[in-house]
Amino acid sequence: MRVIDEKGRLFGTINIIDLLVLAMVALAVILFAGRMFPGKEAGDGGIQRSMEYTVKVEEVSKYTVDEANVGDAVFDYETGSNIGVISGVSHHPHTEYVVDKNNEAVAIDSLDKYDLFITIKADFIETDKSLMVGDMIAAVGRKVLVYNKYLFVEGKIYSRDSDLDE
């Protein structure tokens, strides 16, 4: 039995042109799927480090301050990933600016609103492009929705502390 018969069929069953078209379509589907659903690259040169970062949450009530507990795990609302464990909590009265009778701005401390600082210890993956904690980019100034069983707040990454392992 010949590989290609007199009608141009492969093993007498499939046309060689049909086979080439089918292979090109399969290649196009694979390339399209690779662009639409990129996977995490293994071995991208990332270095894992244990670091702390602080999230500043403005204008929260005393109840919210009391619900931020050291030792609780927290998650990012957008990605659903674990972004660390609360390692420290502090708060200060929220400062507001009002205009006095001389038409000048005066800073006053709010009586019932606080600025909450949540320090979170997490394992980061550091690449040449970003710092990742879970599936979240941990850049200073980034807005983040932090939640757990007792807490749901929106804040900004305020600072990032140096490497804890060194």
N, C-alpha and C positions, 0 to 999 in steps of 0.2 A: 504494500500500500504506500502510495506516495504522499508526501506532506501536503503539497498543493496539487489539486487535480486540474484537468483541462478547462474547467469552468472558473478557476481562480478561488476555489473554496479550500479552506484549511481543513485537512483530514476529511474532505468530502462533506462537511456539515455547515461550516460558517464561512461566509465570504470574508476575505482578508481586508477589504475596504471597510466593511461593517465592524470588524474587530478594531481597526485603527480609530474609527470614529468613536466607538465605545470606550476605548482607552483614553482618548482626549476628553470626553465628557467626564469620565471618572476623575481624571487629573484636575479638571476645572472645579469639580465639586469639592475635592480635597483641599485645593488652594483656597476656595471661597470659605469653607468651614474653618480653616486655619486662621483666616483674617477676622471672621465674625466671632469666633469663640477661642480667643487666645488662652492658652493654659499658662500656669506658672512655670517659668523656666527653672529647671534644676541646674544648680551650679552656676548661678549668675554672678558669682563673686561676692555675694553678700556675707557680711560678718555679723554674727549674733552677739549682741551686747545687752547687759542689764543696766537700765538707766531709769531715772525718775524725770517726770515732767509735771508741770503745774498747770491746771486749768482754772482760769478766772471766770467766775459766774457773778454777774452784777445784778443788783436789786432783787434779792431773794428775801423771803420771810425768815423769821427765827425758826419756824418749824422745819423749813428746808435745811437750814444749817444743822439742826439737831439730827436730821436723818442721814447725814453724810458721816458714816462710821468707818474708822480705821479698821482695815482687815477685810472689808467687803470687796468682792470682785465687781468691776464695772465693765460695761459694754458700749460699743459705738452703735447708735441707732441706725445709721445709714447702712452699715455693712453687717451689723449683727455680731461682729467679732469681739472676742474678749480683748480689752485694751489695758488690762492690768489690775492691780489691787491697790486700794487706797492705802497710802502709807502715812499720810498726814492731812490734817484739816485745820484751817484757820479762817477767821472772818474779822472784818472791820466794818464799822458803820459806813453805809453808802454816803458818799459826798455828793451833794446837789448844789447847784449854783442858782442863786436867786438875785433879782435886781433890787437894790435898796432904794431908799427915797432920794438918794443923790444920783440915781441912774447908773450905779456901778455894780458889777457882778461881785457877789459875796458868797464864799463857800460855807455851807452849813452841813452838819452831819444829820442824816435822816434818823428819826426815832424808831422806825419800824422796818427799815430795809437795810440789808447787809450786802457786802461784797464777799463772796465765798471763794477761798483758794483751796482747791483739792489737789494734793500731791499724789501722783499715781506712780507706782513702781511697775515696770513692764520689761519684757524682753523685746528688744528692737532688732530688726534686720537692717543693717546699714549697707547700702549699695552706693555706687558712684552717682546715682541720680536722686536717691531719697532715703529717708529713715522711715521704716514701716513698723507699725505695731499692730499685730493681727493683719487685717486687710485695710488699715487706715494709714494714710500718710501723716506722720507726726511732725508737721512743720509749725514753727512758732507763728502765731497769728491766725492759724486755721480755726474756723468754727467747728465745734464738735458737739454733738448731742450725746451726753453721757447718761446712762441709766443703769439701774439695777432694781432689785425688788422694792426698795424704799425710796428711790431717788430718780428724778427725770429732769435734767437741767440742760440748758444750752449755754455754752461758754466758749472761750477762745483759749487755745494753748498759749499760755502766758510766758513760760520759760521752760527750758530743758536743762537739767543738771548734767554735770560731767559723768563719765563712765564710772559706775560703782565698783567694777571689778579691779580697777587699778589702784 
